[in-house]
């Protein structure tokens, strides 16, 4: 068959890119066309996303794509991080820059919300992990401050919804990203209106939900003129980047209630979970603080968020400000020479969410929790990487208990695959086989939903067969599991509160 070309616009909290996928019916070939930086900006006391600059970068990438592939481009889809949103007025005016989930406005909102709706009821309504960064708490913070932006709002658009609106002029709420908000009922597949009404959040802002594979229509005339593209179709991928990444896991087993494999989508965050055939909204999942997010093809992603490469990213940013121009490979090489399992910290500790000086925050947390304080650059990086692996160990034990079996292998996808040392650490810490790849999982999942969907229907098994035909994988077997077992025995936070013997 003639090659089809689709474009994935993949926006992350630290950067974005435009990637093309050329598909011959059997294999997918990727080409990164444009890459740019992204970071929240402190503006008038709020940490916001510079959405105008982000849109300009997307347009620049699409212009390059038009020059590279011309009329061969059949579709475009956007994926981004979850929970953050923009608000539109009834006349389609963008009311304000979207606020970052790392802004301080949600501090203390967990307790405030639970005074109105109990924790148990919130979980029964939404099945989502309790994190104050979630959309629910951002909206509640706005409601409590009587935000004029919220009072004027007619529609909530999550970040990829906003990009699709800018591309097409059509409002939409894609279901996989909506499921990250803690405003959606995963059992009913609809917004949790009863809970939202009890919290005083205006119901009018929640719009129609669309599934991955849905075609929204062609790009707007002005976007065509600005980019040089023709009337290219917009097809919704799994717009939450983790949904697209998990779709690109090269597993060959279908979703079930007790899968034999799990995944880690490893980037700024490490999302560890299992792919189920239905949501699991149970007291045990609530106690373990797991989330039920909607996946592609009607699946459920039962997972927990772990702070991932954010720790090393922010350490590097601090060292760059001090004039030390470490590359990622240099930092990994330094860590390889440091003493193993010397210092471990909980990467999800609140003090590491958005510190001004990450190396200092890591040292402080280590000291406060009785761990040896990492004194060198190498020791800090080793501490950060091993702490992510340790958190994966704890979380996989909890996951095994929830699904009632010991998963035998871990699929790692995403940018973290490039760090072979961290992949080996995860294999050792969890004492499981690790299958690493593909690296570009999010873009791949995005592209293949566009390229293979038929009338809004997505065949996940077909997508994964294409991935196994198209990309090389790496394999890691545990080598130092006994050392990790001994470390876990004397490190309280590493141990799951749930039994992992099921």
C-alpha positions as CSV (number, residue, x, y, z in Angstrom):
1,X,0.0,0.0,0.0
2,X,1.1,3.6,-0.5
3,X,2.7,5.1,2.6
4,X,0.5,7.2,4.8
5,X,2.0,10.1,6.9
6,X,0.5,11.4,10.1
7,X,1.9,14.0,12.5
8,X,2.0,13.7,16.3
9,X,2.3,16.9,18.3
10,X,3.7,15.7,21.6
11,X,3.8,18.3,24.4
12,X,5.4,17.6,27.7
13,X,6.0,19.6,30.8
14,X,9.6,20.2,29.9
15,X,9.5,20.2,26.1
16,X,7.6,19.5,22.9
17,X,8.1,18.2,19.4
18,X,6.4,17.4,16.2
19,X,7.0,13.9,14.9
20,X,6.0,12.4,11.6
21,X,5.0,8.7,11.2
22,X,5.3,7.1,7.8
23,X,3.3,3.8,7.6
24,X,3.2,1.2,4.8
25,X,0.6,-1.0,6.4
26,X,3.2,-3.2,8.3
27,X,5.9,-1.0,9.7
28,X,6.0,2.6,11.1
29,X,9.0,4.9,10.5
30,X,9.4,8.0,12.7
31,X,11.1,11.3,12.0
32,X,11.4,14.1,14.6
33,X,10.8,17.3,12.6
34,X,10.9,19.9,15.3
35,X,11.7,20.1,19.0
36,X,11.3,23.0,21.5
37,X,11.6,23.7,25.2
38,X,8.7,24.1,27.6
39,X,8.5,25.3,31.2
40,X,6.0,27.1,33.3
41,X,6.5,30.9,33.8
42,X,6.0,32.8,37.0
43,X,3.6,35.6,36.0
44,X,2.0,38.0,38.6
45,X,2.5,35.5,41.3
46,X,1.1,32.4,39.4
47,X,3.0,29.7,37.7
48,X,1.4,29.5,34.2
49,X,2.0,27.9,30.9
50,X,2.9,30.4,28.1
51,X,0.2,29.0,25.8
52,X,0.8,31.6,23.1
53,X,4.5,30.7,22.7
54,X,3.5,27.0,22.8
55,X,1.1,27.5,20.0
56,X,3.7,29.4,18.0
57,X,6.1,26.5,18.4
58,X,3.4,24.0,17.3
59,X,2.7,26.2,14.2
60,X,6.5,26.3,13.4
61,X,6.7,22.5,13.6
62,X,3.7,22.1,11.3
63,X,5.2,24.5,8.8
64,X,8.3,22.3,8.8
65,X,6.2,19.2,8.4
66,X,4.4,20.8,5.4
67,X,7.7,21.5,3.7
68,X,8.9,18.0,4.4
69,X,5.8,15.9,3.5
70,X,3.5,18.3,1.6
71,X,0.2,16.8,0.5
72,X,1.1,13.3,1.9
73,X,0.1,14.3,5.4
74,X,-3.3,12.7,6.2
75,X,-3.9,13.7,9.8
76,X,-2.6,15.4,13.0
77,X,-3.2,14.6,16.7
78,X,-2.0,16.2,19.9
79,X,-1.1,14.6,23.2
80,X,0.1,16.4,26.4
81,X,0.4,15.9,30.1
82,X,-2.8,15.6,32.2
83,X,-4.8,17.7,34.7
84,X,-4.0,21.2,33.5
85,X,-6.6,23.2,31.5
86,X,-7.8,26.4,29.9
87,X,-11.2,28.1,30.2
88,X,-13.1,29.6,27.3
89,X,-15.9,32.2,27.5
90,X,-19.1,31.6,25.6
91,X,-17.7,33.7,22.7
92,X,-14.6,31.4,22.5
93,X,-12.3,34.0,24.1
94,X,-9.4,32.4,26.0
95,X,-9.9,33.8,29.5
96,X,-6.4,33.3,30.9
97,X,-3.1,31.4,30.5
98,X,-3.5,27.9,31.9
99,X,-2.0,27.6,35.4
100,X,0.6,24.9,36.0
101,X,-0.2,21.9,38.3
102,X,3.0,22.9,40.2
103,X,1.5,26.2,41.2
104,X,0.9,26.6,45.0
105,X,-2.8,27.5,44.7
106,X,-3.9,23.9,45.5
107,X,-1.9,23.6,48.7
108,X,-4.3,22.4,51.4
109,X,-7.2,21.7,49.1
110,X,-7.3,18.0,49.7
111,X,-8.5,18.5,53.3
112,X,-10.8,21.3,52.4
113,X,-12.5,19.3,49.7
114,X,-12.9,16.3,52.0
115,X,-14.8,18.4,54.5
116,X,-17.5,18.7,51.8
117,X,-17.3,15.3,50.1
118,X,-15.7,12.4,51.9
119,X,-12.6,10.8,50.6
120,X,-14.5,7.5,50.2
121,X,-17.2,9.2,48.1
122,X,-14.7,11.1,45.9
123,X,-13.0,7.8,45.1
124,X,-16.3,6.0,44.5
125,X,-17.2,8.8,42.1
126,X,-13.9,9.0,40.2
127,X,-11.6,6.1,41.0
128,X,-8.6,8.4,40.9
129,X,-5.4,8.7,42.9
130,X,-5.5,11.6,45.5
131,X,-3.1,14.3,44.4
132,X,-3.6,17.9,45.0
133,X,-2.4,18.7,41.5
134,X,-5.5,17.1,40.0
135,X,-8.0,19.3,38.0
136,X,-10.6,18.8,40.7
137,X,-8.5,20.6,43.3
138,X,-7.4,23.3,40.9
139,X,-11.1,24.1,40.1
140,X,-12.0,24.0,43.8
141,X,-9.2,26.4,44.6
142,X,-10.6,28.8,42.0
143,X,-14.1,28.4,43.3
144,X,-13.0,29.1,46.8
145,X,-11.3,32.3,45.7
146,X,-14.4,33.3,43.7
147,X,-12.2,33.5,40.6
148,X,-13.6,35.8,38.0
149,X,-12.1,33.6,35.3
150,X,-14.1,30.6,36.6
151,X,-17.2,32.7,36.9
152,X,-16.9,33.8,33.3
153,X,-16.1,30.4,31.9
154,X,-18.3,28.5,29.5
155,X,-16.1,25.5,28.7
156,X,-13.1,23.7,30.2
157,X,-10.5,22.4,27.7
158,X,-7.6,20.4,28.9
159,X,-4.3,21.3,27.2
160,X,-4.6,18.9,24.2
161,X,-8.3,19.9,23.9
162,X,-7.1,23.5,23.7
163,X,-4.6,22.7,21.0
164,X,-7.3,20.8,19.0
165,X,-9.6,23.8,19.4
166,X,-6.9,26.1,18.1
167,X,-6.4,23.8,15.1
168,X,-10.0,23.2,14.2
169,X,-12.2,25.7,16.1
170,X,-14.1,22.7,17.6
171,X,-14.5,22.2,21.3
172,X,-13.9,18.7,22.6
173,X,-13.0,16.8,25.7
174,X,-11.1,13.6,24.9
175,X,-11.8,10.8,27.3
176,X,-8.4,9.5,28.3
177,X,-7.2,12.9,29.4
178,X,-10.5,13.7,31.0
179,X,-10.0,10.6,33.2
180,X,-6.9,12.2,34.8
181,X,-9.0,15.1,36.2
182,X,-10.7,13.4,39.1
183,X,-13.9,14.8,37.7
184,X,-14.9,11.8,35.6
185,X,-16.7,8.6,36.6
186,X,-14.8,5.7,35.0
187,X,-17.6,3.2,35.6
188,X,-20.2,5.4,33.8
189,X,-17.8,7.1,31.4
190,X,-19.4,10.4,32.2
191,X,-18.5,13.5,34.2
192,X,-19.2,13.0,37.9
193,X,-21.8,15.8,38.0
194,X,-23.2,15.0,41.4
195,X,-19.9,15.4,43.1
196,X,-18.9,18.5,41.2
197,X,-22.2,20.1,42.0
198,X,-21.7,19.4,45.8
199,X,-18.3,21.2,45.5
200,X,-19.8,24.3,43.9
201,X,-17.9,23.8,40.6
202,X,-20.0,25.1,37.6
203,X,-21.3,22.2,35.6
204,X,-21.7,24.2,32.4
205,X,-17.9,24.0,31.8
206,X,-17.9,20.2,31.2
207,X,-18.5,19.3,27.6
208,X,-19.1,16.3,25.4
209,X,-16.6,13.5,25.7
210,X,-14.9,11.9,22.7
211,X,-13.0,8.7,22.3
212,X,-9.6,8.2,20.7
213,X,-9.9,7.7,17.0
214,X,-12.6,10.3,16.6
215,X,-12.2,12.7,13.7
216,X,-12.8,16.3,14.7
217,X,-12.6,17.7,11.1
218,X,-10.1,19.6,9.0
219,X,-7.7,22.3,10.3
220,X,-8.9,25.9,10.1
221,X,-8.3,28.0,7.0
222,X,-6.1,30.4,8.9
223,X,-3.9,27.5,10.2
224,X,-3.7,26.1,6.6
225,X,-2.5,29.5,5.4
226,X,0.0,30.0,8.2
227,X,1.5,26.5,8.0
228,X,1.2,25.7,4.3
229,X,-0.8,22.5,5.1
230,X,-3.9,21.5,3.2
231,X,-7.2,20.6,4.9
232,X,-5.5,18.0,7.0
233,X,-7.8,16.0,9.3
234,X,-7.5,16.2,13.1
235,X,-8.0,12.7,14.6
236,X,-8.0,12.3,18.3
237,X,-5.2,10.1,19.7
238,X,-5.2,9.1,23.4
239,X,-4.5,12.8,24.2
240,X,-3.1,12.0,27.6
241,X,0.5,11.2,26.9
242,X,0.5,8.2,29.2
243,X,-2.5,6.7,27.4
244,X,-0.7,7.0,24.1
245,X,2.5,5.6,25.7
246,X,0.7,2.6,27.2
247,X,-0.9,1.9,23.8
248,X,2.7,1.5,22.5
249,X,3.7,-1.1,25.0
250,X,4.7,-4.1,22.8
251,X,2.8,-6.7,24.9
252,X,1.1,-9.6,23.1
253,X,-1.5,-10.4,25.8
254,X,-4.9,-8.8,25.8
255,X,-6.2,-6.7,28.7
256,X,-7.6,-8.8,31.6
257,X,-8.5,-8.6,35.3
258,X,-5.3,-10.3,36.3
259,X,-2.6,-9.5,33.7
260,X,0.9,-11.1,33.9
261,X,2.7,-7.9,32.9
262,X,2.9,-4.3,34.0
263,X,4.3,-1.2,32.6
264,X,6.3,1.9,33.6
265,X,5.9,4.9,31.3
266,X,9.2,6.5,32.3
267,X,9.9,10.2,31.8
268,X,9.4,13.3,34.1
269,X,6.9,11.1,35.9
270,X,7.1,7.3,36.2
271,X,3.6,5.9,35.7
272,X,3.6,2.3,36.9
273,X,0.5,0.2,36.4
274,X,-1.4,-2.6,34.8
275,X,-3.8,-2.6,31.8
276,X,-7.2,-4.0,32.9
277,X,-10.3,-4.8,31.0
278,X,-12.5,-2.7,33.4
279,X,-12.1,-0.1,36.2
280,X,-11.2,-1.3,39.7
281,X,-12.9,1.1,42.1
282,X,-12.4,-0.7,45.4
283,X,-11.5,0.2,49.0
284,X,-8.2,-1.6,48.4
285,X,-7.3,0.6,45.5
286,X,-8.3,3.7,47.4
287,X,-6.1,2.7,50.4
288,X,-3.1,2.1,48.1
289,X,-3.9,5.4,46.3
290,X,-4.1,3.9,42.8
291,X,-5.9,5.6,40.0
292,X,-8.2,4.2,37.3
293,X,-7.6,6.1,34.1
294,X,-9.2,5.3,30.8
295,X,-7.0,3.8,28.2
296,X,-7.2,3.3,24.4
297,X,-9.5,0.7,23.1
298,X,-11.8,0.7,26.1
299,X,-9.1,-0.4,28.6
300,X,-8.4,0.8,32.1
301,X,-5.0,1.9,33.3
302,X,-4.7,1.0,37.0
303,X,-1.7,2.9,38.0
304,X,0.1,5.1,40.4
305,X,2.1,8.3,39.7
306,X,5.7,8.2,40.9
307,X,8.0,11.2,40.6
308,X,10.5,10.1,37.8
309,X,13.3,11.8,36.0
310,X,12.0,15.1,37.4
311,X,14.5,14.8,40.2
312,X,17.5,14.6,37.9
313,X,16.1,17.1,35.4
314,X,15.8,19.7,38.2
315,X,19.2,18.9,39.7
316,X,20.7,19.5,36.2
317,X,18.8,22.8,36.0
318,X,20.2,23.9,39.3
319,X,23.8,22.9,38.3
320,X,23.4,24.7,35.0
321,X,22.5,27.9,36.9
322,X,25.7,27.5,38.8
323,X,27.7,27.1,35.5
324,X,28.1,23.3,35.5
325,X,27.2,22.2,32.0
326,X,26.6,18.5,32.7
327,X,25.0,16.4,29.9
328,X,22.6,13.6,30.7
329,X,25.2,11.0,29.7
330,X,27.8,12.6,31.9
331,X,25.5,12.6,34.9
332,X,24.6,9.0,34.4
333,X,28.3,8.1,34.1
334,X,29.1,9.9,37.3
335,X,26.2,8.1,39.1
336,X,27.6,4.7,37.8
337,X,30.8,5.3,39.8
338,X,29.0,6.3,43.1
339,X,28.4,3.8,45.9
340,X,25.2,1.8,45.3
341,X,22.2,2.0,47.7
342,X,23.9,4.5,50.0
343,X,21.1,7.0,50.2
344,X,17.4,6.5,49.3
345,X,14.6,9.0,49.6
346,X,10.9,8.9,48.8
347,X,10.7,10.7,45.4
348,X,7.1,11.5,46.0
349,X,7.8,13.5,49.1
350,X,6.1,16.9,49.0
351,X,9.4,18.8,49.5
352,X,10.5,17.6,46.0
353,X,7.4,18.8,44.1
354,X,8.9,22.2,43.0
355,X,11.9,23.2,45.1
356,X,14.1,26.1,44.0
357,X,17.2,24.0,44.5
358,X,16.7,20.3,43.9
359,X,20.1,19.1,45.0
360,X,19.7,20.9,48.3
361,X,16.2,19.5,48.7
362,X,17.4,16.0,48.1
363,X,20.2,16.4,50.7
364,X,17.8,18.0,53.2
365,X,15.3,15.1,52.8
366,X,18.0,12.5,53.2
367,X,19.2,14.1,56.4
368,X,15.7,14.6,57.8
369,X,14.9,10.9,57.2
370,X,18.1,9.5,58.7
371,X,19.7,8.6,55.4
372,X,23.4,9.4,54.6
373,X,23.5,12.8,53.0
374,X,24.8,12.6,49.4
375,X,27.7,15.1,49.3
376,X,28.8,14.9,45.7
377,X,27.2,15.4,42.3
378,X,27.6,11.7,41.6
379,X,26.0,10.7,44.9
380,X,23.0,13.0,44.4
381,X,22.3,11.6,40.9
382,X,22.7,8.0,42.1
383,X,20.4,8.8,45.0
384,X,17.8,10.2,42.7
385,X,17.9,7.3,40.2
386,X,17.9,4.6,42.8
387,X,15.1,6.2,44.7
388,X,12.9,6.1,41.6
389,X,13.7,2.3,41.3
390,X,12.9,1.9,45.0
391,X,9.5,3.6,44.5
392,X,8.8,1.3,41.6
393,X,9.5,-1.7,43.8
394,X,7.1,-0.5,46.4
395,X,4.4,0.3,43.8
396,X,4.7,-3.0,42.0
397,X,4.2,-4.9,45.2
398,X,1.0,-2.9,45.8
399,X,-0.1,-3.5,42.3
400,X,0.4,-7.2,42.6
401,X,-1.7,-7.3,45.7
402,X,-4.5,-5.3,44.0
403,X,-4.7,-7.6,40.9
404,X,-4.2,-10.8,42.8
405,X,-1.1,-12.1,41.1
406,X,2.7,-11.5,40.8
407,X,3.4,-9.8,37.5
408,X,6.5,-11.5,36.0
409,X,7.7,-8.8,33.6
410,X,7.8,-5.0,33.3
411,X,7.5,-3.1,30.1
412,X,9.3,0.2,30.3
413,X,8.5,2.8,27.6
414,X,9.3,6.4,27.1
415,X,12.4,8.6,27.2
416,X,13.7,6.9,30.4
417,X,14.4,3.8,28.2
418,X,17.6,5.6,27.1
419,X,19.0,5.3,30.6
420,X,20.1,1.7,30.6
421,X,21.4,2.0,34.2
422,X,18.0,3.1,35.5
423,X,16.3,0.2,33.6
424,X,18.7,-2.2,35.2
425,X,18.1,-0.7,38.6
426,X,14.3,-1.2,38.2
427,X,14.9,-4.9,37.1
428,X,17.1,-5.4,40.2
429,X,14.9,-3.5,42.7
430,X,11.7,-5.3,41.5
431,X,13.4,-8.6,40.8
432,X,11.6,-8.9,37.5
433,X,12.5,-9.1,33.8
434,X,12.4,-5.7,32.1
435,X,11.6,-5.2,28.4
436,X,12.6,-1.7,27.5
437,X,11.2,0.2,24.5
438,X,10.1,1.8,22.4
439,X,11.7,5.1,23.5
440,X,9.2,7.2,21.5
441,X,6.2,5.4,22.9
442,X,4.0,8.5,23.3
443,X,4.5,9.7,19.7
444,X,4.1,6.1,18.4
445,X,0.8,5.5,20.2
446,X,-0.5,8.8,19.1
447,X,0.5,8.2,15.4
448,X,-0.8,4.6,15.2
449,X,-4.2,5.5,16.6
450,X,-4.5,8.1,13.8
451,X,-3.2,5.7,11.1
452,X,-5.2,2.6,12.0
453,X,-8.5,3.8,13.5
454,X,-11.6,3.0,11.5
455,X,-14.7,5.2,12.1
456,X,-13.5,5.9,15.6
457,X,-12.7,2.3,16.5
458,X,-9.2,1.4,17.6
459,X,-7.7,-2.1,17.5
460,X,-5.1,-2.2,20.2
461,X,-3.7,-5.6,19.3
462,X,-3.1,-4.5,15.8
463,X,-1.3,-1.4,17.0
464,X,1.0,-3.5,19.2
465,X,1.7,-6.0,16.4
466,X,2.9,-3.1,14.2
467,X,5.1,-1.9,17.1
468,X,6.8,-5.3,17.5
469,X,7.5,-5.3,13.7
470,X,8.9,-1.8,13.7
471,X,11.1,-1.2,16.7
472,X,14.0,-2.9,18.5
473,X,13.7,-3.6,22.2
474,X,16.2,-4.1,25.0
475,X,16.1,-6.7,27.8
476,X,17.3,-6.6,31.4
477,X,17.4,-9.4,33.9
478,X,17.7,-8.8,37.6
479,X,21.3,-9.1,38.8
480,X,21.4,-7.6,42.3
481,X,18.0,-8.4,43.8
482,X,19.4,-9.7,47.2
483,X,21.1,-6.3,47.8
484,X,17.8,-4.5,47.1
485,X,15.9,-7.0,49.4
486,X,18.3,-6.2,52.2
487,X,18.0,-2.5,51.6
488,X,14.2,-2.6,51.6
489,X,14.2,-4.5,54.9
490,X,15.8,-1.5,56.6
491,X,14.0,1.3,54.6
492,X,10.5,1.7,55.9
493,X,9.1,3.8,53.1
494,X,10.1,1.2,50.4
495,X,7.8,-1.4,51.9
496,X,4.3,-1.7,50.6
497,X,1.5,-1.4,53.1
498,X,-0.2,-4.2,51.2
499,X,0.8,-7.9,51.2
500,X,2.5,-8.8,47.9
501,X,2.1,-12.6,48.4
502,X,-1.2,-12.9,46.5
